[in-house]
């Protein structure tokens, strides 16, 4: 796993799996279908990504596909921040 994926995984475990078994939480694990992240959780994830990775909320398309898994979030963050790296 990349450092970004590790960071996202840590956030998900801390915020949504408090004390639950996270062994199945692979980068491709479907967080929405499994119920780990619900609609309110999606708002929390978007807020976290905006703050942690300096992506303006207005620039974040609110579509579940971008937040369905750790891998999807990493791909979204990588794409959204690609032009900002100096």
C-alpha positions, 0 to 999 in steps of 0.5 A: 500500500502507498503512504496515501492509501495507508493514511486513508485506511487509518482515517477510515479505521479510526472514524468508522471502524472504532474497535471493529475488525479491519482485517478485510479492509483492503484497498478495493473493499467497497466501503459504501456497499458494505455499510462502513460509510453511509451518506453522512459518512460520505460527507465526513470523508469529503470534508476530511479529504478537502482539509487533509489534501487541500482540495477545495470542496467545490472541486470535489465531485460528490459521486460515490464512485470517487469514495467507494473504496480506499483505492478510489479515494487515492485515485481521486486525490492523486488526480485532483492534486496532480496539477498542484505538486510543485 
